[in-house]
Amino acid sequence: MPSIIEQIAAEFAVSGATVSRALNDRPGVSAVLRERILLRARELNYSPTLTARSLATSQTYNLGFFIREKQELGTRPDPFYSEILSSIEQYSAKTDYHVSFATLSQAVLEAPSEFRFVRERRIDGMVLAGPDIPTDFILAMRQTDLPLVLVDNELAFTQINCVNSDDLTGGYLAARHLITQGHRNIGILMGPSSWVSNARRMRGYQQALTEADLPFQCVQVERTTIDSGAAAFAQLMREFPNVTAICAVNDAMAIGAIRAARQANRRVPDDLAVIGFDDIEWAALNDPPLTTIAVAKNQMGREAAHRLITLLQEPASHPVEIIVSVKLIERRSA
């Protein structure tokens, strides 16, 4: 008996490799064919990682909001997503829906069939928040019939509903702000380039620096925390000791860089200007208060909740990406 992949390949007169690429968000498949393959796979109850099953049709009136569990012991939840969750809860409170929150452990990410919220049909739809949720887990969730919205993420080739901030413009505004202050040696503190928001912010920094004919001096690390910001600052100073200003890809890294600069007897902003990104609550409380790019996190939450509830009411809606605007917030660090 042919496998489901072989069956779909025969139906559409394509190779099994083409079907596999469509089911795993790989390039080399047209958008129209990809959607036809994904639709047929859902009809056949296929998922690359979930056991085929028929889900119950009764509504729970619960929405799920999920972020990835932090691997480091003692790491606090990211306040960026806390604000988005709060906004989703406020929006949903005006409807018949409630919001359930949970973190995604590494074990669940590696075995999506064990994700109890889906296996036990505890939710009617879900928001997956953060760029660090693996593609294969997202695709596994997409292959269920539960409506799904990504926040601060997207898939490279597969159309999916998502809500993102205008990270490209934000990166440009941040670097441009430092350039207009006269800085010519600007360092960039980056997180993983595989994260959508990081990659877009980096392109914005690059655009502003290229327009000003300035060098791109960047240090990239695998985490975007206060500690990683401090470590990245130390590396930046070793590699580019003439840097007079820093664009950090988020506020946590910017705060870490400021703390490390203070320990190195570099005064902010007199000796070193620092600008962050996101405008989390800690930014205004920092010493000195952090100049940053503000992301409308409340709006991102509202948009995600609205889109998810719309999908519950109109399941055939075409996937869309919603881009939320950003703005420069000038304080005293840059």
C-alpha positions as CSV (number, residue, x, y, z in Angstrom):
1,M,0.0,0.0,0.0
2,P,1.5,3.4,-1.0
3,S,2.3,5.9,1.7
4,I,0.4,9.1,1.9
5,I,3.4,11.0,0.4
6,E,3.4,8.5,-2.5
7,Q,-0.3,8.9,-2.9
8,I,-0.2,12.7,-3.0
9,A,2.7,12.5,-5.4
10,A,0.7,10.3,-7.8
11,E,-2.4,12.4,-7.6
12,F,-0.5,15.6,-8.5
13,A,2.0,13.9,-10.9
14,V,5.0,15.2,-9.0
15,S,7.9,13.4,-7.2
16,G,7.8,12.3,-3.7
17,A,10.7,14.7,-3.0
18,T,8.5,17.6,-4.1
19,V,5.7,16.5,-1.8
20,S,8.2,16.2,1.1
21,R,9.6,19.7,0.4
22,A,6.1,21.2,0.5
23,L,5.3,19.4,3.8
24,N,8.5,20.5,5.4
25,D,8.7,24.2,4.4
26,R,11.5,23.7,2.0
27,P,12.2,25.7,-1.2
28,G,11.6,24.4,-4.8
29,V,7.8,24.3,-4.8
30,S,5.5,26.9,-6.2
31,A,3.1,28.6,-3.8
32,V,0.0,27.2,-5.6
33,L,1.3,23.7,-5.6
34,R,2.5,23.9,-2.0
35,E,-1.0,24.9,-0.8
36,R,-2.7,22.1,-2.9
37,I,-0.3,19.5,-1.3
38,L,-0.9,20.8,2.2
39,L,-4.6,20.8,1.8
40,R,-4.6,17.3,0.4
41,A,-2.4,16.2,3.3
42,R,-4.8,17.6,5.8
43,E,-7.7,15.8,4.1
44,L,-5.7,12.5,4.5
45,N,-5.0,13.3,8.1
46,Y,-1.3,13.4,7.4
47,S,1.3,15.1,9.6
48,P,5.1,14.8,9.5
49,T,5.2,14.3,13.2
50,L,1.7,13.9,14.6
51,T,-0.1,10.6,14.6
52,A,-3.1,10.8,12.2
53,R,-6.3,11.2,14.1
54,S,-9.7,12.7,13.9
55,L,-10.0,15.6,16.2
56,A,-13.2,16.3,18.1
57,T,-15.5,19.0,16.7
58,S,-16.9,20.4,20.0
59,Q,-15.6,23.8,21.0
60,T,-13.7,24.5,24.2
61,Y,-13.7,28.3,23.9
62,N,-10.1,28.2,25.0
63,L,-7.2,29.8,23.0
64,G,-3.7,28.7,23.6
65,F,-0.7,31.1,23.9
66,F,2.6,29.2,23.8
67,I,6.3,30.3,23.9
68,R,9.4,28.2,24.1
69,E,10.7,27.2,27.5
70,K,14.0,28.9,28.3
71,Q,16.8,26.4,28.7
72,E,18.9,28.3,31.3
73,L,17.9,27.7,34.9
74,G,16.6,30.8,36.6
75,T,15.9,32.7,33.3
76,R,12.9,35.0,33.7
77,P,10.1,35.0,31.1
78,D,10.7,37.5,28.3
79,P,8.7,40.6,29.2
80,F,8.2,41.3,25.5
81,Y,5.8,38.3,25.2
82,S,4.3,38.9,28.6
83,E,2.9,42.2,27.3
84,I,1.6,40.5,24.1
85,L,-0.1,37.8,26.2
86,S,-1.7,40.4,28.4
87,S,-3.1,42.2,25.4
88,I,-4.5,38.9,23.9
89,E,-6.2,38.2,27.3
90,Q,-7.7,41.7,27.3
91,Y,-9.1,41.3,23.8
92,S,-10.4,37.8,24.4
93,A,-12.1,38.9,27.6
94,K,-14.5,40.9,25.4
95,T,-15.5,37.6,23.5
96,D,-16.5,34.1,24.6
97,Y,-12.9,32.9,24.6
98,H,-10.4,32.4,27.4
99,V,-6.7,32.1,27.1
100,S,-4.5,29.2,28.3
101,F,-0.7,29.9,28.6
102,A,2.1,27.3,28.6
103,T,5.7,27.0,27.7
104,L,6.9,24.5,25.1
105,S,9.5,22.2,26.6
106,Q,12.2,20.6,24.5
107,A,10.5,17.2,24.9
108,V,7.3,18.6,23.4
109,L,9.1,20.3,20.6
110,E,10.8,17.1,19.7
111,A,7.5,15.0,20.0
112,P,4.6,17.2,19.0
113,S,2.2,14.3,19.3
114,E,2.7,14.5,23.1
115,F,1.5,18.1,23.2
116,R,-1.5,17.6,25.4
117,F,-3.3,20.8,24.5
118,V,-3.7,19.4,21.0
119,R,-3.9,15.7,21.8
120,E,-6.6,16.2,24.3
121,R,-8.3,19.0,22.3
122,R,-8.1,21.5,25.1
123,I,-8.0,24.5,22.8
124,D,-9.8,25.8,19.7
125,G,-6.8,27.7,18.3
126,M,-3.4,28.8,19.2
127,V,-0.8,31.5,19.1
128,L,2.8,30.4,18.9
129,A,5.0,33.4,19.9
130,G,8.7,33.8,19.3
131,P,11.2,33.2,16.6
132,D,12.9,30.3,18.4
133,I,10.0,27.8,17.9
134,P,11.3,25.2,15.4
135,T,9.8,25.0,11.9
136,D,8.9,21.3,12.2
137,F,6.8,22.0,15.3
138,I,5.0,24.8,13.6
139,L,4.3,22.6,10.6
140,A,3.1,19.8,12.8
141,M,0.6,22.3,14.5
142,R,-0.4,23.6,11.1
143,Q,-1.3,20.1,9.9
144,T,-3.9,19.8,12.6
145,D,-7.2,21.6,11.9
146,L,-6.6,24.1,14.7
147,P,-6.4,27.7,13.6
148,L,-2.8,29.0,14.1
149,V,-1.2,32.5,14.3
150,L,2.5,33.1,14.7
151,V,3.8,36.1,16.6
152,D,7.3,37.4,16.0
153,N,7.9,34.6,13.5
154,E,7.1,33.3,10.0
155,L,7.8,30.4,7.7
156,A,10.3,30.8,4.9
157,F,8.2,29.3,2.2
158,T,4.8,28.2,3.5
159,Q,2.1,30.7,3.8
160,I,0.8,31.1,7.4
161,N,-1.0,33.7,9.5
162,C,1.5,35.8,11.4
163,V,1.9,39.1,13.3
164,N,5.3,40.9,13.2
165,S,6.7,44.3,14.0
166,D,8.3,46.4,11.3
167,D,11.7,45.2,12.2
168,L,13.4,46.4,9.0
169,T,12.3,50.0,9.5
170,G,13.2,49.8,13.2
171,G,16.7,48.7,12.5
172,Y,17.1,51.5,10.0
173,L,15.8,54.1,12.5
174,A,18.1,52.9,15.2
175,A,21.3,53.1,13.1
176,R,20.2,56.3,11.5
177,H,19.7,57.9,14.9
178,L,23.3,57.2,15.8
179,I,24.6,58.4,12.4
180,T,22.8,61.7,12.7
181,Q,24.5,62.2,16.1
182,G,27.8,62.0,14.3
183,H,28.9,58.4,15.1
184,R,31.0,56.7,12.4
185,N,32.1,53.6,14.2
186,I,28.9,51.8,15.1
187,G,28.8,48.3,16.5
188,I,25.9,45.8,16.1
189,L,25.0,43.2,18.7
190,M,23.0,40.5,17.0
191,G,21.2,37.3,18.0
192,P,20.7,34.3,15.8
193,S,20.3,35.2,12.1
194,S,17.8,32.4,11.7
195,W,15.3,34.4,13.8
196,V,13.1,36.4,11.6
197,S,13.1,39.5,13.7
198,N,16.9,39.5,14.1
199,A,17.4,39.0,10.4
200,R,15.1,41.9,9.5
201,R,16.6,44.2,12.1
202,M,20.1,43.4,10.8
203,R,19.0,44.3,7.2
204,G,17.7,47.7,8.6
205,Y,21.0,48.4,10.3
206,Q,22.9,47.5,7.2
207,Q,20.8,49.7,5.0
208,A,21.4,52.8,7.1
209,L,25.2,52.1,7.4
210,T,25.5,51.4,3.7
211,E,23.8,54.7,2.8
212,A,26.2,56.5,5.1
213,D,29.2,54.6,3.6
214,L,30.0,53.2,7.0
215,P,31.4,49.8,7.9
216,F,29.2,46.9,9.2
217,Q,30.9,45.9,12.5
218,C,28.9,43.1,14.1
219,V,29.1,40.5,16.8
220,Q,26.6,37.7,16.7
221,V,25.6,35.4,19.6
222,E,23.1,32.6,20.1
223,R,21.0,34.2,22.9
224,T,19.5,37.7,23.4
225,T,19.7,38.1,27.1
226,I,21.4,40.6,29.5
227,D,24.3,38.2,30.0
228,S,24.8,37.6,26.3
229,G,24.7,41.3,25.7
230,A,27.5,41.8,28.2
231,A,29.5,39.0,26.6
232,A,28.9,40.3,23.1
233,F,30.0,43.8,24.2
234,A,33.3,42.4,25.4
235,Q,33.8,40.6,22.1
236,L,32.9,43.8,20.2
237,M,35.4,45.8,22.0
238,R,38.1,43.2,21.3
239,E,37.3,43.1,17.6
240,F,36.3,46.7,17.0
241,P,37.9,48.8,19.8
242,N,37.1,52.1,18.1
243,V,33.4,51.7,18.3
244,T,31.6,54.7,19.8
245,A,28.0,53.6,19.5
246,I,26.1,50.3,19.7
247,C,22.8,49.1,18.2
248,A,21.6,46.0,20.2
249,V,19.0,43.8,18.6
250,N,16.9,43.9,21.7
251,D,16.7,45.8,25.0
252,A,18.1,43.0,27.1
253,M,21.3,42.9,25.1
254,A,21.5,46.7,25.3
255,I,21.1,46.6,29.1
256,G,23.8,44.0,29.3
257,A,26.1,46.0,27.1
258,I,25.6,49.1,29.3
259,R,26.4,47.1,32.4
260,A,29.6,45.7,30.8
261,A,30.6,49.2,29.6
262,R,30.3,50.6,33.1
263,Q,32.6,47.8,34.4
264,A,35.1,48.7,31.7
265,N,34.9,52.4,32.7
266,R,33.1,53.4,29.6
267,R,30.4,56.0,30.4
268,V,27.1,55.9,28.6
269,P,26.3,58.0,26.7
270,D,29.5,60.2,27.0
271,D,31.9,57.5,25.9
272,L,29.5,55.1,24.3
273,A,26.0,55.5,22.9
274,V,23.7,52.5,23.2
275,I,20.3,52.0,21.6
276,G,18.1,48.9,22.1
277,F,15.0,47.5,20.4
278,D,11.5,46.5,21.8
279,D,10.9,49.1,24.6
280,I,10.3,46.6,27.3
281,E,9.3,48.0,30.7
282,W,12.9,47.6,32.0
283,A,14.1,50.1,29.3
284,A,12.8,53.2,31.0
285,L,14.0,52.0,34.4
286,N,17.5,51.3,33.3
287,D,20.4,53.6,34.4
288,P,20.6,55.5,32.1
289,P,17.1,55.2,30.7
290,L,17.5,53.3,27.4
291,T,17.0,54.9,24.0
292,T,15.2,52.2,22.0
293,I,12.9,51.3,19.1
294,A,9.4,50.8,20.5
295,V,7.3,47.9,19.3
296,A,3.6,48.2,19.7
297,K,3.3,45.0,21.7
298,N,-0.3,45.7,22.8
299,Q,-1.3,46.1,19.2
300,M,0.5,42.9,18.2
301,G,-1.5,41.1,20.9
302,R,-4.8,42.6,19.7
303,E,-4.0,41.8,16.1
304,A,-3.1,38.2,16.9
305,A,-6.3,37.6,19.0
306,H,-8.5,39.2,16.3
307,R,-6.9,37.2,13.6
308,L,-7.2,33.9,15.5
309,I,-10.9,34.5,16.3
310,T,-11.5,35.5,12.7
311,L,-10.0,32.1,11.6
312,L,-12.3,30.3,14.0
313,Q,-15.3,32.0,12.3
314,E,-13.9,31.9,8.8
315,P,-11.6,28.9,8.5
316,A,-11.1,29.4,4.7
317,S,-9.5,32.8,5.2
318,H,-6.4,33.3,3.1
319,P,-3.2,33.5,5.3
320,V,-1.9,37.0,5.9
321,E,1.1,38.7,7.6
322,I,0.2,41.7,9.7
323,I,3.0,44.2,10.2
324,V,2.8,46.5,13.2
325,S,4.7,49.8,13.1
326,V,7.6,50.9,15.3
327,K,9.0,54.2,16.5
328,L,12.1,55.7,18.0
329,I,12.0,56.5,21.7
330,E,14.8,58.9,22.7
331,R,16.0,58.7,26.3
332,R,19.5,59.2,27.7
333,S,21.6,56.3,26.5
334,A,22.0,57.5,23.0
